[in-house]
Amino acid sequence: MDILVNVINQKLKIKANTKRLVSGTQKFIRFEFSLDDAWDDLLVFAQFIQNGKAYNDYLDENNSVYLPPEIKDGKFNVLLYGSGSNTIATTNYLTFEVDKNILISDAQSTVITESLYNKLVNIVKTYASQSASGAPTPVSSSSLMTDPETIYLYTGSEDNYIKGDWYYFSGGQLQHGGTYGAGVVDSSLTMDGVAADSKTVGDEFESIRNTISGLFSIVGDVLVIN
């Protein structure tokens, strides 16, 4: 959600009547400031003020900032401050009203639609794929080891390659990693060029399985989120 604000010299002017918001958001409500030439070459931050507390956030490359999550229900003000060399620039402030978020976070048994079910399944599948990505790919021929992003477990019998060892790319060259399952292994599933720890991968899959089984239940003919 973008709130567009024109900045002409020291005056802020909102482009649309969107001065009433709802609390409880994070990186959702974005203030985008259209600065005139007077603000060129200045380092600019927006200041959000509520109940005597101020929160500063520098404008990004799009002259935008998100509403800080610290802003709760009630009124708050926002203004700009810019500085550079011997220049200091300030603006008037805009006042916004934030309604209380009345969402009940621990509500039970939300009915799930087919599209939402498919979305949740895809999220779990993606997580499972990422968890397994550290395991080596078995290959029976050295000619198949071409992807610099992949760790390989060699299962063939060619000269100069060792069956049961793993290979990886470093500096654009295929490297011998040693016997798979021996030596250094990656228990975090985040390291490049290091074989994944099999127990960690198994634990990740077990965690995913438990998550899936705990997500849904059948009540009559209705699939619901637990």
FENZIUR-V128457 format. One record per run of one state. SS is the DSSP state (hx for helix, st for strand, lp for the rest). FROM is the first residue (numbers start at 1). LEN is the number of residues. If there is no record, write none. Layout:
ss->{SS/SS}
from->{FROM/FROM}
len->{LEN/LEN}
This chain:
ss->{lp/st/lp/st/lp/st/lp/st/lp/hx/lp/st/lp/st/lp/st/lp/st/lp/st/lp/st/lp/st/lp/hx/lp/st/lp/hx/lp/st/lp/st/lp/st/lp/st/lp/st/lp/hx/st/lp/st/lp}
from->{1/2/9/11/15/20/23/30/36/37/40/43/51/53/59/64/67/74/85/87/91/94/100/110/112/114/133/137/140/142/145/152/155/165/171/173/180/186/187/196/197/198/216/220/222/226}
len->{1/7/2/4/5/3/7/6/1/3/3/8/2/6/5/3/7/11/2/4/3/6/10/2/2/19/4/3/2/3/7/3/10/6/2/7/6/1/9/1/1/18/4/2/4/1}
